[in-house]
Amino acid sequence: MKLTTALSALALFVAAPAAFAANVPEGTKLAENQTYTFWLLDAIKSLDPQINTDVEGSDIVRNLFEGLYNEDGNGDLVPGVALDHDLSDDGLTYTFHLRPDAEWSDGKPVVAGDFVYAWHRLADPATASEYAWYLQLMQVKNATAIVEGDMPVEDLGIKAIDDHTLEVTIETPLPYFPQMLTHGSTFPVREDVIAEYGSNWTKPENLVGNGAYTLSKHILGERVEMDKSDTYWDADNTVITHLTALTINDVNQGLTRYLAGELDRVDIPAGQYPRLKEQYPDQATSLPFSCTYTYLINLSEKGPEALKDVRVRKALSYAMNRDVVVDNILQGGQKPAYNWTHWATAGFEMPDIDYAHWSQKERMDKAKELLAEAGYGPDNPLELTLNYNSSEDHKKIAIAAQQFYRPLGVNLTLNNMEWKVHTDRMQNQDFDLGRYAWCGDYNEASTYLDFFTSYSGHNQGHFYNDEYDAVMKESKTAEDPQPLYTKAESILNEEMPLIPIYQYAKVSMIAKDIKGLPTQNVMQTWYGKDIYRVAQ
């Protein structure tokens, strides 16, 4: 996107009437019960906006806190704490005008300094946030030096001009910069609350947020409950009064509890969408969702020596029968993945991936040839372990992978563990192959491709490639970055630090009286304040 185009879009955004909270059509009869209960597969590791790293945690954080901007059901930006912003002629300085009626849940005003503190905290090496690199991706002035410990956090390119004026300076024009501000890591937090309670500040009795809901209960691995906030600036138009998230590790049990009326939304287990769509056509849904499912390959010093051979990595990717995974196991509208960036990402130009055009027999023949060249085969088997977190769907795909690899002489041991243990091991490079999924932080290809840079906070397989880094750094200043994104994908295809498996669809059962969830936003970003329940 060219800068002029971005500015034109910004002008439309500023001039357009804001779509605040639940957009209930005139004449709609609302139900007396205005609660919403949704499913979580895993326990939430953290409710701290600057610490959380997972998608399910983001769904909770987005309801307890609010950033400068939100997304509507189409994925377009709408005002959050910021009413609008000005952009300097050189595209480097954003001046945000904050709404005067934004309040914290204890009634204190939300001020520009709260954002300054949060961003300082995010960048501070002492916080050890995995999302510190996000400030670097946003090109915030001095972010890289601060994250690396070479500058004080006070030099970060953000300052409060006054309580309701926030200024951010970036190092190169970035047309999609405003889109990045919907991510939870950029949300404000209160310095006095964190100073008083330390790591306990996110407990229900201590947490002070500025979102549409307040935290009333959090039982780790069981449930999170939130109540409508009376101090939220648009509380009068927030219809849902109570949100409940139930952690249910078994997707089939989740579906059973949905059909029993205990949940209003649940993911559909693998293979069951066709049946449920026929039985419940007004409840079973499949929508594009910006996430890619993969097995990451450990290239670090802790990883197996065999995986440092690109022939082995390519063989493992070629032998993965994606059509079986998508058509026989999942059956929910997902697409086979031969690359990293989700196919529905705005403006993305898919590279020509050679093995995507081959038949599966051709892929298997090539995989056997490459493994034989590397010294492996049925007479000299390659022993590998796959780590994956608890889920019946993950288990089915892992068992299938065992079968795909066996004819190659690859013995794949499956190692199942709960989410926290799995992510800790991934972060410590304690794996051979690791099940992983990356969901876009914003709707632009760089949210995927920056993942594999050497400076990424999430590059858990330790893929380091100078050419790749150079391409992604060049993309930040390119008038049209798309050809560079295509080149980056081509490098991933040649070096194969991952085994892409499929690109997501959001496959859910949604209670037919629940309205207001997004259907046109590939990010599937939802807010409790936008939801309402109609009378049946």
N, C-alpha and C positions, 0 to 999 in steps of 0.2 A: 504494500500500500504506500503510495506516495504521500509525502507530508501534506500537500495541498488537499488531497482526498480526505485525509484524516481530519484536517481542519474544517472541511465542509461538513463532514459527518458530525463533528463536535458542535458546529453551529446549529445543526438540526436538533441535536440532543439538548442543547441549552434552551432553545426556543420552544421545544415541544412540551406539552403539559405532562407533568410527572404522573406516573402510574403508581400511586401509593397503596400499599397494603392490599387487602382482599378486594378484588374487582368483582363485586356481586351484581349480576344483571338485574335491572329493575324488574320487579314483580316476582323475584325468586323467594320462595318460602324457606327460611332457614330452619334447621332442626333445633330442638331444644338442647340436645347434647352437642356441644362444640368442643370435642376432644379429638385428638389424632394420635394413634398408636402405630409405630412403625418398627420394622425389624432391623437388628444389627447382627452380623455374623460373629463379630469378635468384640472383646472388651475394648473400651476406649482407653488408650494409653495415657492421654493427657488432654485436659480441657484448657490448657494454656495456649492462647493463640500463637505465641512465638515458639512453642515447643511441639505442638501437634504436627504429625506428618501424614496421617492417613485420611482417606476420603470419609469414612464414617465419623471420625472425630471432627472433620470439617463441617459436617451436617449439624453437629451439636454446637460447635463454636459459632457458626453463622447465625444461630438463633439466640445465643447469649450475648453476642457482641455485634457491633456494626462498624464497617469501615467507611471510607469516603464515598464509595459508590456500591450499589447493588445491581443485580441483573433482573430483568423482567422475564416473562415466560418465553420470549423469543430470543433471549440471550443479549438483549440490548441494555446498555447502561441506563440506570435511573438514579436519582439522588439518594444518598444515604446520609451520612453526617455532612457531606459537602453538598451544597445547593448547586454549585457550578464551579468553573475555574477559568482562568485566563492563561494563555500561553504566549510567551515572549516571541518576538519575531524570529529569533534564531532557533526556536524549538527546544530550548534547554531549561527554561524556568517556568514551572507551573505554580500559579497562585490560586489556592483553593479558598473559597468563601464558605465558611461553616455555618450551619443553621444555628440561630441563637436559642432555639427551643430544645436542642438535644441535651438529654440528662442521663446521668448514671442511675443505676437502680436505687441508690441511696439519696437521690434527689439533687446531687451536686451537678453543676453544668459540665458538659463535655467541652474541653477547650483544646486549642491547637497544641498546647504543650503535652497533652496526653498522647498524641500521635508522635511527637518528637521523642518522648521517653520510650515509647514502644519500639520505634525504629532504632534508637540507640541500643536498646536492650537486644533486639534481633541481631544487630551487627556485632555486638560485644562478644569477643571470644570466650569470656567468662560464662556466658549463657549457654554456650555449646549447642546452639540451635542448628539442626540439620538444614534449616531454611535460611540461614544467614546468607548463603549464596544467592538467594532470591533478590536481595538488594543489589547484588552485582549484575544479575540478569536485567534488573530494572535500570541499570546504568546510573544509579544514584551516585552523585559525586563523592569520591574518596571511599566508596564502599569496599573495594578490593583491598586497599591498604589497611583499612580498619579491621576487616574480617581476618586478615593475615597477621594482625597484631602490630602493624607498623605505624599506626596513627591512632590518636585518641578518638573515642566515639563522638566527641563534641565537634569533630571536623566533618561529620557526615553531612551531606547536602540537604538538610532539612532544618527549618527553623520556624518558630512561631513569631509572626509579625505582631500579632496581638491575639487575644483569646479566640477570635473567630476568623483569623487569616493565617493560613499555613502556606509556607513557600518551600517548594522542592526543586532542587537543581540537579539535572542529570548531565552526563558527560557527552552524550551524542543524541541527536533527535531520534525518538522511538515512537512511531505512530501508534503502536498498541499499548503504550504506557498506561493510559487510563484504565484499560481492560484489566491490567495486572493488579489494580487496587481493590478488586473484589476478593482477593485471596486473604485468608485468615491471618497469615503471618504479618500483614500490614495493619491489622486492627488495633485500635488504641487499648491500652490497659492503664490502671491507676497505680502510680508510683507509691503512694502512701499505703495502699492496701498490701502490695507486695512487700514493702518494707516492714510492715507490721507482722504479716503471717508467713513470710518466706515461702517455702515449697508447699505449705498448706493453704495458700491463698485461693486455690480452686475448689476447696471443699464447700459444700452447699451453705454452710453457716458463715463462710467468709467471703465468698465470691461476690464481687461487685462488677456488673456488666452494663453495657449500654444498648443491648439488643432488645428485641421485642419480647423476650422471655427472661425469666430469672430461674436459677437452678434451685430446685426444691429437694431433690434426692439424687444421689449417685451411689449405687451399690455396684462396685466393680465386677464386671462379668455377668451382671444380672439385669440392671435397669438404670436408665437416666430419666428423671422427671423434671419438667419445666412448666412454670406458671406464667401466664400473661403478665407483663410488666406494666404497672400503672404509670410509670414515669417515662415510658417510651414516647417519643414525640408524636407518633401516629397511633397511639393506643386506641383512640376512638374508632379507628377503622380496622383494627385487628379483631378478627372474629373468633378464631380458635383460642380457647381459654387455657388449654392444658395439652402439653405434648409429652408423650411417653415413648421412650426407645427401649425395646426389650432385646437383650442379647440372647440369641438362640443359635448355638454352634451348628446344629443339624438343620440343613435347608429343608429337608422333608418334614421335620417336626414343625418348622416355621410355617410351611404350607398347611399342615394339619391345624395349627392354631389359628391361622387366618380363616380357614373354612369353618372353624368353630366360632368365629366372630371376635377373637381376641386381638386381632391385628387389622389395621386398615390398609397396610401395604406390606408386601413381602416379595422377595425375589423368587422367581419360579425355578424349581430344581431342573437340572439338566435333563433334557429329553421329554419334559412334560408340557411344554408350551402348546404343541399342536392339539393335544387332548383338551387342555384347559381352555384354549381359544374356542374350541367347538362347544364345550359345555357352558362356558361363561364368557360369551363374546363381548359383553360390556364391562368385563373386569380384567381379562388377560390382555396385556399390552406389550409391544416390543417396539422400542424407539432407539435410534442411533445414540450411542453414548461414547464420549471421547475417552476411551481407555484401551490399552493394548495389553494382552495377556502373553507372558513370555516365560522362558526359563533363562535366567541370567547365568552366565558362565564366569567362574572365578578365575581371573587371570593374575591375581596377586601372588606374592611369594608363598602364601599359604595354600594356594590352589594346586591341583595335580599337575605334574609336569606335562602329561599328555595333552592337557587342554591349552597349553601354550603353542601347540602346533595348529596352525590355521586349517590344515587339512582335516584334522579331527573335528574341529568346531564346525566346519562346513558339512562334514559327513553327518554329524548329529542333527544339524538343521535340515538337510536334505531328506533324511530318513523320517522326519516328523510328518506323519500323514494328517495334514490339517483338514482335509475333506472329511475324514472319519470323525475327527473331533467335532467339527461344526455340524455335519449332516447327520451323524449317527448318535453322538453323545449329547451335544448341546441342543440343537434343533430349535433355537429361539431367535433366528434372524441375525446371528453373528456372522462375520465374514472371515475367511482364512487370511492370515497375516503372513506376508513374506517381507515386510518392512516394519519399521518402528512407529512412524507417525500414523495416527488414525485416519482412515480414508475420508472422513467427513470434516476434517479440520479445514477451517476457512482459508481459501486461497491456495491450499497445498497442491503441488504438482507432483504426482506419483512418478518416481523414477522407473526405468525399465529394468526390472529385476529378472535376471536370466532364468533362474530355476522356477520362477512363478509360472513360466510357460511350458515347463516340462511335464510329462506324465509322471505319476508316482513311481512307475517302474523305472523310468529314466533317472529319477532322483535316487532311487535305491541302488541302481547299478553304479551311479557316480559315487554314492556314499561308500559302497564296498570298495571301489577302486581307490578312493582317497585314503580310507582306513588301511588298506593293504600297503599303500605307499608309505604310510606312517608306521607300519610294523604291527598292525593289529588285525585280528580276524578270529574266526571260530577256534583256530589252533593256538591263538595267543590273545585271549579275551581282554577287553578293556574293562576294568572295574571302576564304576562311578556310583556316587550316591546323589540322589535327588532329595533335597529338603522341601517340604511344603507344609502349609498351615492347615489346621483342621477344617475340612469341608468335604462333604460327600462328592461334590462336583470336582474339586481338585484331585481327590483320590481316583475318580474314574479316569481322568485325563492322565494321571501319573501311571496307572496300571496299563493304559493304552500305550503310553510311551515305552514301558518295559517291553511290550510285545513288538512295537515298531523296531526297537533297537536289537532285539535278540538275534535276528538273522544276520546282523552285522558282526556278531561276536562281541557285543557290548552288554555286560551284565549290570543292570541298573538296580541298585538297592534303594528302596523307598523309605524315607525318614520323615514321619509325620510328627508335628508338634503344635502346640497352641501358639497363637499369633504373636504374643510378646516374645516368647523364646525364639520363634522363627525370625522375627525382625532383628532381635539382638544378634543372632548368629550371622545374619546377612550383613549387618553393619560392621561386624568384626571379621568379615571374610572367612567365616567358619562354615564353608560349604563347598561342594564341587559344582553342582547345578542347583539353582534356587528358584522356586516358583515366585514370580513377581508380576505385578500389574502396575502400570503407570497410567494415571488419569490426568488429563491436561489441567493445568492451573488456570489457563485462559485459552481462548479459541484462536490459536496461532501456532504454526509448526514449531517455533523455537521452544515451546514448552516441552516438547518431546526431545528435540535434538540437542538442547543444552544439557540434557541428562548425562550424555556420554562424554562431556568435556572433562579435562583433567581437574578443573576447578569446581566441578559439580559436587554438591553436598550429598548426592544420592547415587553416585557412580560406584555402587557397592561391589561390582566385579573388577574394579580397578583397570578398566580399559583406558590406556593412555596412548594417544596418537597425535603427534605434532601437526600433521596435515589437517586432521579433523578439527583440532583446536583453532588452527589458523582460519579455516573455512567459517567456523561459527563466529569467530571474532570479527571477521570481515562482514558477515551478515548483519552485524549491528549498525554498520555505517552505510550499507548498500542502499541505493535508491530502490532497487527491487531485489529483496533477499531470496525470492523463490528459487532461482537457479542454484543458489548456494545451498539452500535446503535440500534440493534434489541431489546435489553433489555430496552432501553430508550423508544422506541415505545410501548413496552408492558406496561410500567408504565403509559404512557399517556392513553392507552386503559383501564387500570384499574381505573384511577383517572378521566378521561374524562374532562379535562379543556377546551375542544373545541368540536365542532360538525363538524368533517370533512365532506365535501359535495362532492366535485369533484376535480380531478387533471387536470390541464389545457392542452389544445392544443392551439397553436397559429393559430387561424382561421381567415384568412384575404382574402381580395381582393387586389391583387397587379397588377398594370398596366403591361401589357405584354411587354412593351418596357423598363421596369426597370429591371436591372440585378445587381448582386453583393450582394444581401441580403442573409444572411446565411440560409441554409436549413438543415445542419447536426449538428448544435450546439443547444443542448437542452436548453441552456441559452437564445437563440435567441438574443444574443448581436450583435448589428449592429453599423456600423460606416459609416457616410456619405462619407468618403474618399474612401470606398470600392465600392461604388455604381456608376453605369453609365447608361445612357439611349441610347438605340440603335435606329438607323433610321428605320422607318417602311415603 
